[in-house]
């Protein structure tokens, strides 16, 4: 079996990408059935604690509704925009983590 130079480079890029995407702001490329999605949502709701207040719950619900409506539009595939979605998640994570870090006096 012959492997091309382009394929080797592609494999290397995929492996590097996998290594760099191991933080919380990464999206996995997998499929999910409606049943599994419902189960995951219910599990997430059951595990919510006091740190996850009603305002935050509302924000999460609005984000989920926004993404669901966006993905439901004809011709839209969020999978084609994984890179920008990951960047948005990373910016949110970095900004919020930075704002929540205690300031030294």
N, C-alpha and C positions, 0 to 999 in steps of 0.2 A: 504494500500500500504506500503510495506516494503522497506526501503532505506538502502543500505549497508554502512558500515563504509568507504569503498573506495570511494563510490560516494559522501559522505559528504565531504571527504578530497578533492576530485576533484572539487567540487563546491566552497569550500573555496579558493583553489588555483586559480581558475578562477576569483573569485571576487577580490582577492588580486592583481592578474595580471591586471585586468581591472582598478583598482585604481592606480597602479603604471605606467600604460601606457597612462596616460592622458596628457602627454607632447607633444610637436611638433614632436618628433622623434618616433612616434608610427604608426604602420600600422593597419588599420582596416581590419577586415576579412569580406569583402563583395564582391559581384560579380558586374560586370559592363559590359553592352553591348557595342558594337563598337560605336553605335550612341551616347550613354552617354559619352563615352570616348572622341569622337570628340567634343561634346558640351563642356565638361570640358576643353579641350585643347584650344578651341576657346575663352571661357570665360577667361581663364588664360592669353591668349595673349592680349585680349582687356584690361585687368586690369593692364598690365605691366606699370610701371612708370619710371621716370628718374633714379631711383636707380638701375634699372635692365638694365645694359648697354649691348652693343652688345657682349662683351666677355662673360659675364655671360649667356646671351641667348644661345651662342654657347656651353658653358659647359653643360647647362641644356639639350639642344638638344642631345649632345653626350651621356649623362647619359641615357636619355630616349631611344635612339637608341640602346645603349649597353644592357640595360635591356630587351628591346623588342626582340633583336636578341637572347639573352640568353634564354628567356622564350619560344621562337619559336623552340628551338632545341628539337628534338625527345627525349622523356623520361624526360625532365626537367619540373618541376613544382615549380615555385617560392614560391607557398603557402607552400610547404614542408620545406622551408628555411626562414620562417618568422622571427625567432629569430635572425639569423645572419644578415638579412637585417635591422632589427631594431637596432642591435648593431652598424652596419656601419653608419646608419643615426644618431644615438646618438653621435658617435665619431666625425662625421663631425660637427654636431651642437655644441658640446662642444668645439672642437678645434677652429672653426671659431668664435664662440661667445667670447671665451677667447682671441683670437688674436685681435678682434675688440674692446675690452673693453679699454677705455682710460687709459693710465698708469699715476699713480700719480707721481708728480715730487717733 
